[in-house]
Amino acid sequence: MDGKANVVTFQRTTWSILHSFYSTPETTDEETQKDNIIRAAAELIKSDIKKINTSRKEYPSPDSTSSITANLDFVPKSLQTFLGEIFSGKDTNVKVASIGQAIMQAARPRILIAPLQIGLGVQMHHCFGSKFLIDTLYSLGFSSSYREVKTYEMSAAATQEIIVPATDEHFMQYMADNVDHNTGTIDGLNTFHGMGMIASITPFIKNRSSIARKTEVRLEEVMKKARVKISFYDERCEGLASLTYEKLRTVLVEDPTKEVEVLWKSAWLLRPQRPFWSGVMQAVHNGDFPGQSSIVFLPMIDLKPSDKTCIYSTLLFLSAEARRYNKTPVVTFDQPLWAPVVEGPQHHISRSSFQ
């Protein structure tokens, strides 16, 4: 173009923006020139935001919400460059991803569901349960709306599955304990006190499916996925009298950690530089480590955890879950729940399904 440096581009939108910028009449006013440059840069960034492939049919995956790299990749390179030049500091990746996604959400409010926006809203609702707090953050542009957060939670409950793609190489352990929800109410009423269950799978197995966005979820749909059959316990049974244990084979290998705990505690008096207990355990053991375990949340039972019917129903449910994967059920209780177990409920369950 007349007297201007050549600009080579393959984007029609970018070409039109630059052409419009260079066709602006020249002026000696520095503020006007600066304003034209900023407007052109804003148009270029906004055009890149519009090119982001997104859909409101599914929510961002948990991996994309928790990963800094994934959140940065969600922000266009032009916007990353712009924010990177503004921010100062050694590590500004979190700020670039957060403010960048806030700008993208404000630019396309009806199309985008930014991972950090929905993630922050869900976290605030989980920690505080305040509609005012979430809507305040939403009005400031840092979070999704309270309505969107509730839609996410209902959609997650409706799509939650307890099917775990475990194989023969995986070890599964089930744990059950009492769980309380909303215990901080003023009058102490309308609180949930029941039995919660989780499954630990070792080694780690990825089981994070995408959550489909559903604007309407029926209560029956959620209850169908989180239903635990209640089996009433018969007090006439005496499970402890019929409980038998298999004879364990003799272990000839000497336990290398037999005296480690005493040494670890005694060394504290001498004030040496020593690792924590987990570090000591890794130092005294040799061989391959199975790595991190993955946790799967199982349905809850709305009964008093110490009630024998609740414990009995828990054992039956976990035994059935273990049989789905051809595993021997290994169940962990704390002592207050273990005592009623050995007094009777396992009498109804075959010896091969409870150990």
PECOR-V974918 format. One record per backbone hydrogen bond with DSSP energy under -1.0 kcal/mol. CO is the residue of the C=O (numbers start at 1). NH is the residue of the N-H. E is the energy in kcal/mol with one decimal. If there is no record, write none. Layout:
co=CO nh=NH e=E
co=CO nh=NH e=E
//
This chain:
co=1 nh=4 e=-2.6
co=11 nh=15 e=-2.4
co=12 nh=16 e=-2.1
co=13 nh=17 e=-2.0
co=14 nh=18 e=-2.6
co=15 nh=19 e=-2.6
co=16 nh=20 e=-2.1
co=17 nh=21 e=-2.0
co=18 nh=22 e=-2.7
co=19 nh=23 e=-1.7
co=21 nh=24 e=-1.0
co=29 nh=33 e=-2.1
co=30 nh=34 e=-2.7
co=31 nh=35 e=-2.2
co=32 nh=36 e=-2.2
co=33 nh=37 e=-2.1
co=34 nh=38 e=-2.3
co=35 nh=39 e=-2.3
co=36 nh=40 e=-2.2
co=37 nh=41 e=-2.4
co=38 nh=42 e=-2.5
co=39 nh=43 e=-2.2
co=40 nh=44 e=-2.1
co=41 nh=45 e=-2.4
co=42 nh=46 e=-2.6
co=43 nh=47 e=-2.1
co=44 nh=48 e=-1.6
co=45 nh=49 e=-2.0
co=46 nh=50 e=-2.0
co=49 nh=52 e=-1.3
co=57 nh=213 e=-2.9
co=61 nh=65 e=-1.3
co=62 nh=66 e=-1.9
co=63 nh=67 e=-1.4
co=67 nh=71 e=-1.8
co=68 nh=72 e=-2.2
co=69 nh=73 e=-2.3
co=70 nh=74 e=-1.1
co=76 nh=80 e=-2.2
co=77 nh=81 e=-2.6
co=78 nh=82 e=-2.0
co=79 nh=83 e=-2.5
co=80 nh=84 e=-2.6
co=81 nh=85 e=-1.6
co=83 nh=87 e=-2.7
co=92 nh=96 e=-2.7
co=93 nh=97 e=-2.6
co=94 nh=98 e=-2.6
co=95 nh=99 e=-2.7
co=96 nh=100 e=-1.9
co=97 nh=101 e=-2.0
co=98 nh=102 e=-1.8
co=99 nh=103 e=-2.3
co=100 nh=104 e=-2.2
co=101 nh=105 e=-2.6
co=102 nh=106 e=-2.0
co=103 nh=107 e=-2.0
co=104 nh=108 e=-2.1
co=108 nh=112 e=-2.1
co=114 nh=118 e=-2.1
co=115 nh=119 e=-2.3
co=116 nh=120 e=-2.2
co=117 nh=121 e=-1.7
co=117 nh=144 e=-1.7
co=118 nh=122 e=-2.2
co=119 nh=123 e=-2.2
co=120 nh=124 e=-2.6
co=121 nh=125 e=-2.1
co=122 nh=126 e=-2.1
co=123 nh=127 e=-2.2
co=124 nh=128 e=-2.7
co=130 nh=134 e=-1.6
co=131 nh=135 e=-2.6
co=132 nh=136 e=-1.9
co=133 nh=137 e=-2.2
co=134 nh=138 e=-2.3
co=135 nh=139 e=-2.2
co=136 nh=140 e=-1.4
co=137 nh=142 e=-2.5
co=145 nh=149 e=-2.1
co=146 nh=150 e=-2.3
co=147 nh=151 e=-2.0
co=148 nh=152 e=-2.3
co=149 nh=153 e=-2.3
co=150 nh=154 e=-2.3
co=151 nh=155 e=-2.4
co=152 nh=156 e=-2.7
co=153 nh=157 e=-2.2
co=154 nh=158 e=-1.9
co=155 nh=159 e=-1.6
co=164 nh=166 e=-2.6
co=167 nh=170 e=-1.4
co=171 nh=202 e=-2.4
co=173 nh=200 e=-3.2
co=174 nh=332 e=-2.4
co=175 nh=198 e=-2.3
co=177 nh=196 e=-3.2
co=179 nh=194 e=-2.2
co=181 nh=192 e=-1.8
co=192 nh=181 e=-1.9
co=194 nh=179 e=-2.6
co=195 nh=301 e=-2.3
co=196 nh=177 e=-2.1
co=197 nh=298 e=-2.5
co=198 nh=175 e=-2.4
co=199 nh=296 e=-2.4
co=200 nh=173 e=-2.3
co=201 nh=294 e=-2.5
co=202 nh=171 e=-3.2
co=211 nh=59 e=-2.8
co=218 nh=222 e=-1.2
co=219 nh=223 e=-2.5
co=220 nh=224 e=-1.7
co=222 nh=226 e=-1.1
co=234 nh=237 e=-1.5
co=255 nh=258 e=-1.3
co=259 nh=263 e=-1.9
co=260 nh=264 e=-2.8
co=261 nh=265 e=-2.2
co=262 nh=266 e=-2.3
co=263 nh=267 e=-2.2
co=266 nh=269 e=-1.2
co=276 nh=280 e=-2.1
co=277 nh=281 e=-2.2
co=278 nh=282 e=-1.7
co=279 nh=283 e=-1.5
co=280 nh=284 e=-1.8
co=292 nh=204 e=-1.2
co=294 nh=201 e=-2.7
co=296 nh=199 e=-2.3
co=301 nh=195 e=-2.3
co=301 nh=303 e=-2.0
co=304 nh=307 e=-2.0
co=307 nh=311 e=-2.3
co=308 nh=312 e=-2.8
co=309 nh=313 e=-2.4
co=310 nh=314 e=-2.1
co=311 nh=315 e=-2.4
co=312 nh=316 e=-2.2
co=313 nh=317 e=-2.3
co=314 nh=318 e=-2.6
co=315 nh=319 e=-2.3
co=316 nh=320 e=-2.1
co=317 nh=321 e=-2.2
co=318 nh=322 e=-2.3
co=319 nh=323 e=-1.9
co=320 nh=324 e=-1.1
co=322 nh=327 e=-2.6
co=330 nh=174 e=-3.1
co=332 nh=176 e=-2.0
co=334 nh=338 e=-2.2
co=335 nh=339 e=-2.1
co=337 nh=341 e=-1.0
co=338 nh=342 e=-1.9
co=341 nh=344 e=-1.4
co=341 nh=346 e=-1.0
co=344 nh=347 e=-2.4
co=345 nh=348 e=-1.5
co=346 nh=349 e=-1.1
co=350 nh=353 e=-1.8
//
